[in-house]
Amino acid sequence: DGFITTTNTARDVILRNYPNLDPQRFEVIPHGRDFQQMNQFAQTPATGEPLRLVIPGNISPAKGGELILELAKMVPSEVLEIHILGNVSPLLALPSSVICHGGYRREQFADKIAAIGPHLGAVLSIWPETWCHTLTELWAAGIPVLGLNIGAVGERIADTHGGWLVDEFSAAAIWTMLQSVHLEDEWSAKHTAVLNWQQSTGKTQTRALMGQQYLATYTRVWGQHSVNASLPN
């Protein structure tokens, strides 16, 4: 009777694999989030200090763990300081130069980010996320984000311009993009886009709005169902 997902890219993946679904009955309703306040915890990159990169979430090979491992081996910590905010899969043996902060409760996220003082964040999932709450939380903390150009992460960063997109899934491509972050105009443009998101979508895309959109969909589908059920055979 009806279908709902969170992003256009997720909808497209489903429709490609289930071509018999009616796209006219397939709606996109983004996840809503409520933040008590928006923060500006990003630090401006400065010459002579390492670039501080924070990667939140539980890191596994699917979440870009192998890319992080290669990146840490490729770039000295004096140049790129990598922080993992979350648990790391035992399948990954990250070098000691990677600073692992361990797990956290969701309500601790902003304080943890403030303590790190990153220049930017990263979401490196190698599969197409359907939304990515850590991307939302990084933006709510005022942090521009580098992501792989796939799924919801690619779609949302492209829509907001609140970060950098890497098309090639390799540590070398990620590092090439990271080197542009040191350019003041480049970082400032992405940071400004994040602040614009905070004052627009970040404020309006609430849980209440999401609930209203779901209710409207359910009401419409149920109305059509009731009409069809009342028709004579």
C-alpha positions as CSV (number, residue, x, y, z in Angstrom):
1,D,0.0,0.0,0.0
2,G,2.9,2.4,0.6
3,F,6.6,2.5,1.1
4,I,8.9,4.9,3.1
5,T,12.6,5.3,3.4
6,T,14.9,8.1,4.6
7,T,16.9,9.3,1.5
8,N,16.6,9.4,-2.2
9,T,19.6,7.2,-2.6
10,A,18.1,4.5,-0.4
11,R,14.9,4.7,-2.3
12,D,16.8,4.3,-5.6
13,V,18.7,1.2,-4.4
14,I,15.4,-0.4,-3.4
15,L,13.6,0.5,-6.6
16,R,16.5,-0.8,-8.7
17,N,16.3,-4.2,-7.0
18,Y,12.5,-4.4,-6.8
19,P,11.4,-2.8,-10.1
20,N,7.8,-3.9,-9.6
21,L,7.3,-1.5,-6.7
22,D,5.3,1.6,-7.6
23,P,7.6,4.6,-7.2
24,Q,4.5,6.9,-6.8
25,R,3.7,5.1,-3.5
26,F,7.3,5.3,-2.2
27,E,7.9,8.4,-0.1
28,V,11.2,9.8,1.4
29,I,10.9,11.0,5.0
30,P,14.2,12.1,6.6
31,H,15.0,11.2,10.1
32,G,14.1,14.0,12.6
33,R,16.5,15.0,15.4
34,D,16.0,17.4,18.3
35,F,19.1,19.3,19.7
36,Q,18.9,21.5,22.8
37,Q,21.5,23.7,21.1
38,M,23.8,23.9,18.2
39,N,27.5,24.2,18.9
40,Q,30.6,25.5,17.2
41,F,33.4,23.2,18.3
42,A,35.4,23.0,15.1
43,Q,38.9,24.6,15.2
44,T,40.3,26.4,12.3
45,P,43.3,24.6,10.8
46,A,46.6,26.4,11.5
47,T,50.0,26.1,9.9
48,G,52.4,24.1,12.0
49,E,50.0,21.9,13.8
50,P,48.6,18.5,12.8
51,L,45.2,18.3,11.2
52,R,42.9,16.8,13.8
53,L,40.4,14.4,12.4
54,V,37.6,12.8,14.5
55,I,35.8,9.7,13.3
56,P,32.8,8.9,15.4
57,G,30.9,5.6,15.8
58,N,31.8,2.0,16.3
59,I,34.5,1.4,13.7
60,S,34.6,-1.9,11.8
61,P,35.8,-2.9,8.3
62,A,32.3,-2.0,7.0
63,K,32.6,1.4,8.7
64,G,35.9,2.2,6.9
65,G,38.2,0.6,9.4
66,E,40.6,-0.6,6.8
67,L,40.8,2.8,5.2
68,I,41.6,4.3,8.6
69,L,44.3,1.7,9.2
70,E,45.9,2.5,5.8
71,L,45.6,6.3,6.3
72,A,47.3,6.0,9.8
73,K,50.2,4.0,8.3
74,M,50.5,6.4,5.3
75,V,50.5,9.8,7.1
76,P,52.6,10.5,10.3
77,S,50.6,11.5,13.4
78,E,52.6,14.8,13.4
79,V,50.8,15.7,10.2
80,L,47.4,14.0,10.7
81,E,46.1,13.3,14.2
82,I,43.3,10.7,14.0
83,H,40.8,10.4,16.8
84,I,38.3,7.5,17.0
85,L,35.2,8.4,19.2
86,G,33.6,5.0,19.7
87,N,34.6,1.4,20.0
88,V,36.9,-0.3,17.5
89,S,36.3,-3.8,16.2
90,P,38.8,-6.5,17.4
91,L,39.3,-7.3,13.7
92,L,41.2,-4.1,13.3
93,A,44.7,-3.6,14.7
94,L,45.1,0.2,14.5
95,P,48.5,1.6,15.3
96,S,49.2,3.3,18.6
97,S,49.3,6.7,16.8
98,V,45.5,6.5,16.4
99,I,43.9,8.0,19.5
100,C,40.9,5.8,20.5
101,H,38.5,7.4,23.0
102,G,36.3,4.4,23.5
103,G,32.5,4.2,23.6
104,Y,30.2,7.0,24.7
105,R,26.6,7.7,25.5
106,R,24.7,9.8,22.9
107,E,24.2,12.6,25.3
108,Q,28.0,12.8,25.8
109,F,28.8,13.4,22.2
110,A,29.0,17.2,22.2
111,D,31.3,17.3,25.3
112,K,33.6,14.6,23.8
113,I,33.9,16.6,20.5
114,A,34.6,19.8,22.4
115,A,37.4,18.1,24.3
116,I,39.0,16.9,21.1
117,G,38.7,20.2,19.3
118,P,38.8,18.7,15.8
119,H,39.3,20.6,12.5
120,L,36.9,18.2,10.8
121,G,35.2,14.9,11.1
122,A,34.9,11.9,8.8
123,V,32.3,9.2,8.0
124,L,34.0,6.4,5.9
125,S,31.4,3.7,5.6
126,I,32.2,1.6,2.5
127,W,28.5,0.7,2.0
128,P,25.6,3.1,1.3
129,E,24.2,4.3,4.7
130,T,20.5,5.0,4.7
131,W,20.9,8.1,6.9
132,C,23.9,8.3,9.3
133,H,23.1,9.9,12.7
134,T,26.8,10.6,13.4
135,L,26.9,12.9,10.3
136,T,24.0,14.8,11.8
137,E,25.7,15.0,15.2
138,L,28.9,16.2,13.8
139,W,27.1,19.0,12.0
140,A,25.2,19.9,15.2
141,A,28.6,20.2,16.9
142,G,29.7,22.6,14.1
143,I,32.1,20.2,12.4
144,P,32.5,19.9,8.6
145,V,32.7,16.3,7.5
146,L,34.7,14.3,4.9
147,G,32.8,11.3,3.6
148,L,32.8,8.7,0.9
149,N,30.5,9.6,-2.0
150,I,28.0,6.8,-1.5
151,G,24.6,6.5,-0.1
152,A,23.1,8.9,2.4
153,V,26.4,10.3,3.4
154,G,27.3,11.3,-0.2
155,E,23.8,12.7,-0.8
156,R,23.6,14.7,2.3
157,I,27.0,16.3,2.1
158,A,26.4,17.1,-1.6
159,D,23.1,18.8,-0.7
160,T,24.4,20.9,2.2
161,H,28.0,21.5,1.0
162,G,29.0,20.8,4.7
163,G,32.1,18.9,3.9
164,W,34.2,17.1,1.3
165,L,33.3,14.0,-0.8
166,V,35.8,11.4,-2.0
167,D,34.9,9.3,-5.0
168,E,37.7,6.8,-4.8
169,F,37.5,4.5,-1.8
170,S,41.2,4.5,-0.9
171,A,43.4,6.0,1.8
172,A,45.5,7.8,-0.9
173,A,42.4,9.6,-2.2
174,I,41.2,10.5,1.3
175,W,44.6,12.0,2.1
176,T,44.7,14.0,-1.1
177,M,41.4,15.5,-0.2
178,L,42.5,16.1,3.4
179,Q,45.4,18.2,2.2
180,S,43.0,20.7,0.7
181,V,41.4,21.3,4.2
182,H,44.5,23.3,5.2
183,L,43.5,25.9,2.6
184,E,41.8,28.6,4.7
185,D,39.1,29.5,2.1
186,E,38.3,25.9,1.5
187,W,37.8,25.0,5.2
188,S,35.9,28.3,5.8
189,A,33.4,27.6,3.0
190,K,32.6,24.1,4.4
191,H,32.4,25.4,7.9
192,T,30.0,28.2,6.9
193,A,27.8,25.6,5.1
194,V,27.6,23.6,8.4
195,L,26.5,26.8,10.3
196,N,23.9,27.4,7.6
197,W,22.6,23.9,8.1
198,Q,22.4,24.5,11.8
199,Q,20.2,27.5,11.3
200,S,17.9,25.8,8.7
201,T,17.5,22.0,8.3
202,G,19.1,21.3,11.7
203,K,16.4,23.3,13.4
204,T,13.4,22.4,11.3
205,Q,13.9,18.7,10.7
206,T,12.6,17.7,14.1
207,R,11.1,14.5,15.4
208,A,7.7,16.2,15.5
209,L,8.0,17.0,11.8
210,M,9.0,13.5,11.0
211,G,6.0,12.2,13.0
212,Q,3.6,14.5,11.2
213,Q,5.0,13.3,7.9
214,Y,4.5,9.6,8.9
215,L,1.0,10.3,10.2
216,A,0.1,12.0,6.9
217,T,1.4,9.0,4.9
218,Y,-0.4,6.4,7.2
219,T,-3.6,8.5,7.0
220,R,-3.5,8.7,3.2
221,V,-2.7,5.0,2.8
222,W,-5.4,3.9,5.3
223,G,-7.9,6.2,3.5
224,Q,-7.2,4.6,0.2
225,H,-7.4,1.1,1.8
226,S,-10.8,1.9,3.3
227,V,-12.2,3.1,0.0
228,N,-10.9,0.1,-1.9
229,A,-12.3,-2.2,0.8
230,S,-15.8,-0.6,0.5
231,L,-16.0,-1.0,-3.3
232,P,-18.3,-3.9,-4.5
233,N,-16.6,-7.0,-6.0
